[in-house]
Amino acid sequence: MAALKTERGRHVARGVFLAGFSATFLFCGYEFIRSPAESIFMAHFSAADKPYALSVVPFFMAAMIYLYGRSLSAFGGSRTMVGSMLVSAAGLVGLYFAVGLLGKPAAFLLYVFKESYVVIISEQYWSFINSVLRDEEGKVFNGPVAGLGALGSLLGGFFLSRYVAGFGTEAFILFSAVMFFPAAVLIRGAYAQAGEPQPSREEAGGRLGHVHLSILKQNRTVLFIALVIFSAQVVATMLDMRFSLLVQDALPDKDLRTAYLGSFWMWVNGFSFAMQFIMAPLLLRWVPTRGIQAAIPAVHIAACALLLVAPSLALAAGAFLLFKGMDYSIFRASKETLYIPFSYDTRYRAKQVADAFTYRFSKGFTSMVLSAVKASGGMPGGAYAAAALLFAAAWLGLSFPMTAKRETAAA
């Protein structure tokens, strides 16, 4: 790219790839906590109790996003991101000891924390990247940079599945906390290279709101991003629940279940890694954003229909793998280019609501509905795939107004 030949381009490229390597450590650490938190939760509760924990997540995240907004107003993006990492590391260390001392309540809180911290921090990476890249640069860099995060997930899943039997499930909570420290050092370096994105005079210090929710009313693209994410995460939650119930039935032993889940997520991240480094740059360069965003839910409609017709653990794992692999790669890389033209508050504040909060709110809302259904007599297994199919169709419809501004600009 011509931009890389300029002084600005070289600094930005170094900054963006340092952010990508930082994400390698963050997501390696997330793999160290994702499956152990699930397995520890199932040791104290059952997979059918997950909706109760997920219904708490939106409230926990709302508080965290508000504190994030206050920190952003006071300290800026770089120091807020490093602070988020260090606070999360301290939280995991505390939860490690709490699980041993308190048991059931600590297992519940660990699950809630695991669901919350990673989306808030991961959106901060994209806030930075979307602020320093130009539109055409985003189409080139987004896939490979996201791929570095997937590399961390792939490595984390590999080490977890290989060594959990020796170290034990709980030890990986501490290993997860350790990964925040190299991640924090690298993201500081990324900001030093590319520069600290600055808000406009009107936005400085959170003058328009520490969260600036009014952007969702003013910006139709961001509003439809939130609606797409809501629909997509209903699909994810339904596939997750179906998969979890089948895993629990097939693997009652905690460590064997942790190893299976670690191996499963390793395959998810391997697929995502390949998509990010091979397919994403090609698709972003040659296929319109609308085409990518519409094709993804169409694929999930087919997968959900197959799972509905022929339910099995293998098909549930395949449908869930397909969703997560595409969500982490081409869906994310394509969606993020929509944010590049917008304001600082849109990229740093409203994005946390539209992406991070909606991501977990959808799972929490869906879980509350599932909890109510369970209380009234339970939900047949096939209903999970049917609901996923319905919301994948809604997602397909919403993808068109979400990309309308991009299509108009391209024309």
ZAMARGU-4260 file (C-alpha; in steps of 0.2 Angstrom, whole numbers, plus 5000, padded with zeros to 4 digits):
<rodrens>
0) 5000/5000/5000 | 5006/5018/4996 | 5001/5023/5014 | 5015/5012/5021 | 5028/5022/5012
5) 5024/5038/5022 | 5030/5042/5039 | 5013/5041/5046 | 5009/5025/5037 | 5024/5016/5045
10) 5020/5022/5062 | 5002/5017/5060 | 5006/5000/5053 | 5018/4997/5068 | 5005/5002/5080
15) 4991/4992/5073 | 5002/4976/5073 | 5008/4979/5091 | 4990/4980/5095 | 4987/4964/5086
20) 5001/4955/5096 | 4994/4962/5112 | 4977/4954/5107 | 4987/4938/5105 | 4991/4938/5124
25) 4974/4944/5128 | 4965/4930/5119 | 4977/4917/5124 | 4972/4922/5142 | 4954/4921/5138
30) 4955/4904/5132 | 4964/4900/5148 | 4948/4906/5157 | 4934/4902/5145 | 4933/4883/5146
35) 4938/4882/5165 | 4925/4895/5170 | 4912/4884/5160 | 4918/4868/5168 | 4919/4875/5186
40) 4901/4882/5184 | 4895/4865/5178 | 4903/4857/5193 | 4893/4867/5205 | 4877/4870/5194
45) 4871/4862/5178 | 4871/4868/5160 | 4853/4871/5161 | 4857/4884/5175 | 4868/4895/5163
50) 4853/4906/5158 | 4852/4912/5176 | 4871/4918/5176 | 4869/4925/5158 | 4854/4935/5164
55) 4865/4944/5177 | 4879/4949/5164 | 4870/4964/5156 | 4869/4972/5173 | 4887/4969/5177
60) 4892/4975/5160 | 4882/4991/5162 | 4891/4996/5177 | 4908/4991/5169 | 4905/5001/5154
65) 4899/5017/5164 | 4916/5016/5174 | 4925/5014/5157 | 4917/5029/5150 | 4921/5039/5166
70) 4939/5033/5165 | 4940/5037/5146 | 4934/5055/5150 | 4947/5057/5164 | 4963/5048/5157
75) 4960/5044/5138 | 4960/5028/5128 | 4978/5022/5131 | 4978/5023/5150 | 4960/5017/5151
80) 4964/5002/5141 | 4979/4997/5152 | 4969/5000/5168 | 4955/4989/5161 | 4968/4975/5159
85) 4976/4977/5176 | 4960/4978/5185 | 4954/4962/5176 | 4970/4953/5181 | 4967/4958/5199
90) 4949/4952/5198 | 4954/4935/5191 | 4967/4932/5205 | 4954/4936/5218 | 4942/4924/5210
95) 4955/4910/5210 | 4956/4911/5229 | 4937/4914/5230 | 4933/4898/5221 | 4943/4888/5233
100) 4935/4896/5248 | 4917/4900/5243 | 4913/4887/5230 | 4896/4890/5222 | 4894/4909/5223
105) 4912/4911/5217 | 4909/4899/5203 | 4894/4909/5198 | 4903/4926/5199 | 4918/4919/5189
110) 4906/4914/5175 | 4898/4932/5175 | 4916/4940/5175 | 4922/4929/5161 | 4907/4934/5150
115) 4910/4952/5154 | 4928/4958/5154 | 4934/4951/5137 | 4921/4960/5126 | 4924/4977/5134
120) 4943/4976/5132 | 4942/4968/5114 | 4931/4983/5109 | 4945/4995/5115 | 4957/4987/5103
125) 4945/4990/5089 | 4941/5008/5095 | 4960/5011/5093 | 4962/5003/5076 | 4947/5011/5069
130) 4953/5028/5075 | 4971/5026/5067 | 4967/5017/5051 | 4959/5025/5035 | 4945/5016/5026
135) 4956/5007/5013 | 4969/5003/5026 | 4955/4994/5037 | 4951/4983/5022 | 4969/4977/5021
140) 4974/4976/5040 | 4958/4971/5049 | 4959/4953/5044 | 4977/4950/5048 | 4976/4960/5064
145) 4961/4950/5070 | 4970/4935/5065 | 4984/4939/5078 | 4970/4938/5091 | 4964/4921/5084
150) 4982/4915/5085 | 4982/4919/5104 | 4965/4909/5106 | 4972/4895/5096 | 4988/4894/5107
155) 4978/4896/5123 | 4966/4882/5117 | 4981/4870/5113 | 4990/4873/5130 | 4974/4871/5139
160) 4968/4855/5131 | 4986/4848/5133 | 4990/4853/5151 | 4974/4855/5160 | 4975/4837/5167
165) 4992/4840/5174 | 4989/4857/5182 | 4970/4856/5185 | 4956/4867/5179 | 4957/4880/5193
170) 4976/4884/5190 | 4972/4891/5173 | 4963/4906/5181 | 4980/4912/5187 | 4988/4908/5170
175) 4974/4919/5162 | 4978/4934/5174 | 4997/4933/5170 | 4993/4935/5151 | 4987/4953/5154
180) 5004/4960/5158 | 5012/4957/5141 | 4996/4963/5133 | 4997/4979/5143 | 5015/4982/5138
185) 5011/4979/5120 | 4996/4990/5119 | 5005/5005/5127 | 5018/5002/5113 | 5004/5003/5100
190) 4998/5019/5106 | 5015/5026/5107 | 5018/5022/5089 | 5002/5027/5081 | 4997/5041/5093
195) 4983/5044/5105 | 4967/5047/5096 | 4959/5064/5101 | 4941/5068/5103 | 4934/5084/5096
200) 4933/5100/5107 | 4914/5096/5109 | 4918/5078/5114 | 4933/5081/5125 | 4931/5075/5143
205) 4915/5067/5140 | 4905/5083/5138 | 4892/5075/5128 | 4890/5060/5140 | 4902/5048/5147
210) 4893/5034/5137 | 4885/5046/5124 | 4870/5035/5121 | 4861/5048/5110 | 4873/5042/5096
215) 4862/5027/5094 | 4847/5038/5090 | 4857/5050/5078 | 4867/5037/5068 | 4857/5024/5059
220) 4872/5013/5055 | 4877/5011/5073 | 4859/5008/5078 | 4857/4994/5065 | 4874/4987/5070
225) 4867/4985/5088 | 4851/4976/5081 | 4862/4965/5070 | 4873/4960/5085 | 4857/4957/5096
230) 4850/4945/5083 | 4867/4937/5080 | 4869/4934/5098 | 4852/4926/5100 | 4858/4913/5087
235) 4874/4911/5097 | 4865/4908/5113 | 4854/4895/5106 | 4868/4886/5098 | 4878/4887/5114
240) 4864/4881/5125 | 4861/4866/5113 | 4879/4862/5112 | 4882/4864/5131 | 4867/4852/5135
245) 4874/4839/5124 | 4892/4841/5130 | 4886/4839/5148 | 4876/4823/5144 | 4891/4815/5134
250) 4905/4821/5146 | 4901/4821/5165 | 4919/4821/5171 | 4925/4839/5174 | 4943/4837/5168
255) 4938/4827/5152 | 4924/4840/5149 | 4937/4854/5151 | 4949/4845/5139 | 4935/4843/5126
260) 4930/4861/5127 | 4948/4867/5126 | 4950/4856/5110 | 4934/4862/5103 | 4939/4880/5105
265) 4956/4876/5098 | 4947/4870/5082 | 4936/4886/5082 | 4951/4897/5083 | 4960/4887/5070
270) 4946/4890/5058 | 4945/4908/5063 | 4963/4910/5061 | 4963/4903/5043 | 4948/4915/5039
275) 4957/4930/5045 | 4973/4928/5036 | 4967/4920/5020 | 4949/4924/5017 | 4946/4941/5026
280) 4959/4951/5016 | 4952/4944/4999 | 4934/4946/5004 | 4936/4963/5011 | 4945/4969/4995
285) 4934/4961/4982 | 4917/4959/4990 | 4906/4973/4995 | 4902/4975/5014 | 4884/4972/5011
290) 4888/4955/5002 | 4898/4949/5016 | 4886/4954/5029 | 4872/4946/5021 | 4881/4930/5016
295) 4885/4926/5034 | 4868/4924/5041 | 4863/4915/5026 | 4876/4902/5030 | 4869/4901/5048
300) 4852/4898/5042 | 4858/4883/5032 | 4867/4876/5048 | 4853/4879/5060 | 4841/4870/5048
305) 4852/4855/5047 | 4854/4854/5066 | 4835/4855/5067 | 4832/4841/5055 | 4847/4830/5062
310) 4851/4834/5080 | 4868/4827/5087 | 4883/4833/5097 | 4893/4833/5081 | 4881/4844/5071
315) 4879/4855/5086 | 4897/4857/5088 | 4899/4860/5069 | 4885/4874/5069 | 4892/4882/5085
320) 4910/4881/5078 | 4904/4889/5061 | 4896/4903/5070 | 4910/4907/5082 | 4924/4905/5068
325) 4915/4917/5056 | 4910/4929/5070 | 4928/4931/5076 | 4934/4933/5058 | 4926/4940/5043
330) 4910/4946/5052 | 4921/4957/5064 | 4933/4962/5051 | 4920/4968/5039 | 4909/4976/5052
335) 4923/4986/5060 | 4926/4996/5043 | 4909/5004/5046 | 4915/5013/5061 | 4930/5021/5053
340) 4922/5037/5046 | 4913/5041/5062 | 4918/5052/5077 | 4929/5049/5092 | 4913/5046/5104
345) 4906/5034/5091 | 4921/5024/5090 | 4926/5024/5109 | 4909/5027/5118 | 4894/5022/5108
350) 4903/5007/5101 | 4904/5000/5119 | 4885/5000/5120 | 4882/4995/5102 | 4894/4981/5101
355) 4900/4975/5119 | 4884/4979/5129 | 4872/4973/5115 | 4883/4957/5113 | 4880/4952/5131
360) 4863/4960/5133 | 4856/4949/5119 | 4863/4933/5128 | 4856/4939/5145 | 4839/4943/5138
365) 4838/4927/5129 | 4844/4918/5144 | 4830/4926/5155 | 4817/4920/5142 | 4825/4903/5143
370) 4824/4904/5162 | 4806/4908/5161 | 4803/4894/5149 | 4812/4882/5160 | 4802/4887/5175
375) 4786/4884/5166 | 4791/4866/5161 | 4806/4866/5150 | 4811/4868/5132 | 4813/4854/5120
380) 4830/4851/5112 | 4824/4855/5094 | 4817/4872/5100 | 4835/4879/5102 | 4839/4876/5083
385) 4822/4883/5078 | 4824/4899/5087 | 4842/4901/5080 | 4835/4899/5063 | 4822/4912/5066
390) 4834/4925/5072 | 4847/4921/5058 | 4833/4926/5046 | 4830/4942/5056 | 4849/4945/5055
395) 4849/4943/5036 | 4835/4956/5034 | 4844/4969/5046 | 4861/4967/5037 | 4854/4978/5022
400) 4849/4994/5031 | 4865/4992/5042 | 4876/4993/5026 | 4865/5006/5017 | 4876/5021/5020
405) 4892/5011/5015 | 4883/5006/4998 | 4877/5024/4995 | 4895/5030/4998 | 4902/5016/4986
410) 4890/5021/4973
</rodrens>
